[in-house]
Amino acid sequence: MQKFRHTTVTAVVIANMIGTGVFTSLGFQLADIRSGFALLALWVIGGVIALCGAMTYAELGAAMPRSGGEYNFLARIYHPVAGFVSGWVSATIGFAGPTALAALTFAAYLTSALETEYSPAAEKAVAVALVVLLTLVHASNRQRSGGLQAFFTVLKVLAIIGFSVTALLIVDAPQAVDFLPSSGDAAVMSSASYAVALIYVSYAYTGWNAATYLSGELENPQRYLPRILFLGTAVVTVLYVLLNYVFLRVAPMDAMVGQIEVGFVAAEFAFGEIGGRLAGIALALLLISTVSAMTIAGPRVLQIIGEDFAPLRKLSVTNMDGLPYIAITAQSVLAIAFIISSNFESILVFAGFTLALNSFVTVAGVFVMRWRFPSLPRPYRTFAYPLTPLVYLVLMGATLGFVLANRPTEGLFGLGIIASGVLFYCLASKHK
């Protein structure tokens, strides 16, 4: 079977991460936080958490190089039920939900930039059309799928850098935002609202683990997986801090509060109405690679579950080029269902909480793996172990606790999805 090149998988990681979160989160964060230093610190902290997680996942992925991500890791480290529940979360929320949000954000940016009268039905129709188109591409053949992904990812990185530099140079009157720490920042950064804002950021960084979903289809995963995870996450961290600095520098905070398309708002203040609309169209096009990357990575979890559980065997069926076209179609159908019935902000918190919990348990698994399987070959060992995974677990554990205490509806709904996965495992395992 033909394999994905490491450059393609790196593109998947970067494109998976840069999407809905960074182009929408600031509008929600500004409702409670008005410190430039505290806001940028969110993205730096999020980057540190993601890098610590990526370096830990690199050890897990190099030691257990099978596609499926957390499903593969947790089933082997803890118990098959842990892996199944993780796969269940990925299948129902982890990729279908973010795919829907990215497609909706694409539609929101595009319709705003084209001065189209706001119509929820029209935006959802545009989002559905994008998902259907990309499903057809990624279910066809590997060359077309990988080529499209690499092209849009390079375009995305170049466009973000170009947008940021041009906006800073052209803006007539930069905003008077203080990015140095002040006396009130400590109170802000220890508040519950800051923890919820960090969940938005955590959601924006979701996707740093995308390479582990394609391990079995990657050339020489033991060699390339660690560098893919680290490089992809590091590049995105720099771009996120730069992009949010630009948003805060060129547009008033009051103009962005509660806005989903904050990039379009910032572009209008930087380039004027016409230039802003052109920039808005460009930002909309960047989100194509996000939907595309999730349509590549997510179905691999469904494929591996289908290989392991007879009632779901259809999900493992591939075409002549080895692509799991049934799993790709199934995830896209679920994403379309989210698009039709979604509430944007609630899904953002709910999906962010659930995915962060999934990654939390997986990062903790590196300690269990070293204890249970001391002789397992490890082509890569986590940098600065055990400090790296501990930093991730402490920061993410505190964030999850704050969110569960202050946004219990979304948190409990996420726990309910996990419980339903356990129930479904009990049914499916009878026919394993």
N, C-alpha and C positions, 0 to 999 in steps of 0.2 A: 504493500500500500504506500502511495506517495505521502511524504511527510510535509508539514508546514516548516518553512525556514524560520530561524530564530528571529530574523528581522520582522517577519509577519506577526509572530507571537508578541514581540515587543510592541508593535503597533496596536495589537489588540489590547494590551495592558494600558497603554497611554490613552487610547480612544475610549476604553471602558470607564476610565476615571474622569476624563475631562468631558463633562456633559451637563446634565440638569442641575446638579448641586452648585457648581461654581457660578452658573449663569442665573441662579434664582435665590440662593441662600441669603445673600446680603440684605435683600428686602425684608426678610423675616427677622434677621438678626438686629437690624436697626430699630425695630419696635421697642427693644429694651436696652440696647447698648449704643452709646454715642461717642465712645472713646476710640480714636483712630488706633492707638497703641493696642487696646484690648481686642479690637476687631482683627487687626493683622496678626496678633498673637494667636487667635483662634486657628488661623490657617497654618501657622508655624507649628503649633502643638499638634494639630491634625496630621501634619507632615511627619513629625517625629513618631507619632503613634503608628502611622502607616509604614514608615521605614522599619521600625522595630518589628512590626507584624510581617513585613515582606522578608526580612532576613531570617525570621523564624520559619516561615513557610518554605523558604528555600531549602532548609535542612530536611523538612518533611517531604517536600516534593522530590528532592534528589535521592532520598532513601526509599521512597515509595512512588516511583515514576509511572503511575497509571492515571489516565484521564479521570476526571470526576471531582477534583478539588477536595473540599471538606468531606464529601461522601466517602471517598477512598480513604482519607486519613483517619477519620473518626471510626469507621467500621473496623479498621485494623488495630487502632490504638486502644479504643475503649471496648466497643461491642457493636455488632451489626445494627442493633436498633439505633445507636447514636449516629451511625453513618446514614441510615435510612432517613431519620428525622432531619438531619442536615440536608440531605438531598431533597427531601420534601419541602423544606424551607426555601432552598434554592429554586426549586421548580415552581412553587406557588408565589413566592414573594421576591426571592433574590434576583431573578432576571426578568420575569414577566412584569413585575411592578415597575422597576427602573426603566425597562424598555418603554412602557406606557408613558411614564413621566417624561422621558427624553423626547418621545414623539409628540406629546402635548406641548412641551416647551418649544420644539421646532415649529409647531403650528402657531403658537402664540407669537413668537418672534416674527415669523413670516407674514402673518395677517396684519400685525401692527406696522411692520415696515412698508407693507403695500397699501396702507391706509384703508384696509378693508373694514367695513362696519363690523363691530364685535358681534359674533354669533357663536355661542358654544357649540351648536350643532355643526357649523361649518369648520370650526377648529378641530373638532373630533373627527370629522370626515377626512381632513387633510392628514391628521395623525394616523388614522387607519390606513390610508392609501400608502403612506411611507412604510409602515410595517409590512404590508402586503408585498410591495415592490422589493424590499430587501429580503424577504422570505424567499421569493422566487429566485433571487440571485444566489443566496447562500445555500439553497437546496439543489443547485444545479451541478457545478463542478468546482474542484479545489482551486484551480488556477484563477478562475473568474472571482471566486469568493475572496481569496487572499489578495489578489491584485486590487480589487475595489477597496478593501480595508486599508492596505498600505497607502494608496493614493489619498484617500480622505483624511488619514491620520497625519501625513506630512503636510497636507493643506491646512489642517487644523492648527498645528503647531506654528507654522509660518504666519498664518492669519492672526493668531493671538499676539505673537511678538510684534507684527506689523501694526495691529490695532493699538496696542499699548504704547509703542514708541511714538506713533503719529499723533495719538490723542494727547499725550503729554507735551508734544512740541507745538501743537496747533491751538490748544485751549486758550481762550483769551484771558480768563481770570481764574487761575487755579483756586480751589477751595482752601480755606484756612483751617486745615485739619492738622492737629498736633499728633504726630506719630511717635513721640517720645513719652515714656511713662510719666504719670502724674500721681498725686497723692490719693485720688479716688479710685484708681485702677484696681487696687488690691481688693476693695469691697466688691467691685463689679465682677472681677474674675473668680470670686469665691461664691457667687450667687447661684441660685437654682436656674435662673434664666440663662446664665452663661453656660451651664451644663447642657441645657436644651439646645442652645446655639451650637455647642460642640457636636451634638448629634447631627445637626444639619451639615456641619463640616465633615463629620465622619461619613455621612452618606455621600458627600461630594468625593471623598477619597475611595469610596467603595469601588472595587475593580482592580486594586493593586494585586489581588490574588488571582487574577483572571488566567494567568499563564498555567496555573496548576490544573485548570479544567481541560487543558489541551496537552498535558504531559505525554500522553500516549501517542499523540500525533505530532510531537516535536522531535526534530532531529537531535540526537545526542542530549537528552534532557538533563542527565547528571552534570554535564559540562555547562550547558547554556542557561538552565533554569535560574540559578542564583543570580547571574548577571542581568538576566531579563527582568527579574523582580526588582532588583535594586535600581537599575538604570531607569526603568519605567517610572518607578515611584519618585525617584529623585528629580527627574525632569518635570513631572507634574507638580511637585511641591513648589519648585521655583516659579513655574507658570502661574500657579494659584495665588501665591503671595503678590506677584507682579500685577496680575489682573485685578485683584481686589484693591491694591494700592491705587491703580489707575481709576477704578470706579469711584473711590472716595475722593480722589484728587480733582476729578473733572466735573462731578455732579453733586449738587447739594444733598445732604442726607435726607431732608424732608421730602425731596422729590422721589427718592427710591424706597421709602418705607412702604412695606406691604406689596411692592411691585414684583411680579414674577419675572418680567423681562428687564432686569436692572441693566443689562448690557446695552439694550436699545435706548433706555433712558440716558445712560452715560454717553452713548454715541451722539444723541441729539444735542446734548450740552457741549460736547467737544467739537462736533463738525457742523452744527446747524441742522435744520430740518431735513434738507435733501441729503446731505452727507450722512446724517444719522440714519436715514432710512436705508441708504445703500449699505452702511455698516451693519444695520439690523438684518438685512437679507444675508450678508456674509456670515454673521453669527448664527443665523438659522441653518445655513448650509453646513456649518461645523458640527451641528448636532446629528447630522446624518451618520457620521462615523461612530457616534456613541450608540445609536440604535443598531447600527451594523455590527459593532463589536459584540454587543450583548446577544445578538441573533446568532453569532458564531459560537460564543463560549457557553452560554446557558444550556443549550440542548445536549451538550456532552454529558451533563449530569443525568438527564433523563435517559440518554443512551446507555450509560453504565448501570443505572437502576434496572433498565429493561433487560440487560444481560444477566442480572443477578436474581430477578424475580419473574417467575413464569407468567403471572397475570398481566404483567406489563411488558412482555417480551416484544410486542410490536414496536415499542419505542427504540429498540436496538437495531432495527432494520436499516440498512444503508443502501445507497445507490451504487452504480458501477464505479464511482470515484471514491467510495468509502465515506460519503457524507450521510449523517443520520437524518434524512429528509423528513421522516415521520415525527421525530422529536422536535426538529426545527419548526415544523408546522404546528405541533401541539403547543409549544411555548408561545408562538405568535398568536394563536387563537386565544390563549389566556391573556396575553397582553392587550389584545383588542377588547376583550371583556372588561379589563381594567380601564381602558380609555373611555369606554362607553359609560361606565358607572363610577368614575373616580371623583374624589375630593382631593385636590392637589396637596394642600398643606398637611392634612392628616396622614395621607399616604406617605409623605416625605418623612414625618416623624416615625410612623409605624414601621416603614420599611427600614429606615436607618437603625432603629432600636433592634429589630429582629436580626438584621444582618450583622450588626456589631456583636450581638450575643453569640451568634454562630461562630464568628471569628475568635471571640474571647475563649470559647471552649476549645477551639482548634489550637490556638497558640499555647494554651495550658497543656495541650497534648504532647508538646515537645519534652516536657519533664516526665510524663508518663511513658513515652516511647523510650527514652534513655534508660528508664528503670526496668521496663518490661522486656525490652529487646536490646540489651547492651552489646550483643555481637552483630547487630544488623549493620551492614556496610553503609557508611555515611560519606559519600563523595564530597559533601560540603557540610561544615559544622557552623552553627549560628555564631556570627561575629559577637564577641564580648559576652558570650553566654556565662552565667544566667541573667546578667543585667538587662540585656536586650528584651527578652520576653517578659521579664518582671516589670520593666517600664511600661510596656504595652498593657499588661494585665492591671496594673495599679491605675493608670490613667483611664483606661476604658471601663474598668470596673466601677470607678467612682462616677463616671458619666452615666453608665447604665442605672446605677442606684438612684441618682438624682432624677433621671427621666421617669423611672418607675414611680417615684414618690410624687412628682409634680405633673406628670402626664399619664396618669394610671390607665386611662381608657386605651391609648395606643399601646402602652406596655403590656397590659393584660391581654389585649387582642393578639399581640405577638406571641405571648405565652400560650394562648389558645390554639394558635396555628401549630405550635410545637406539640401540644397535647394531641391534636388531631393526627399529627404524623405518627405518634406512638400507636394510636388506635389503628391507623391504616397499616402500620407495619405488622401488627398482630394478625390482621386479616390476610395480608399478602404473604407473610412468612409461612403460612400453612401450605402454600403451593410453591414454595421456593424451589 
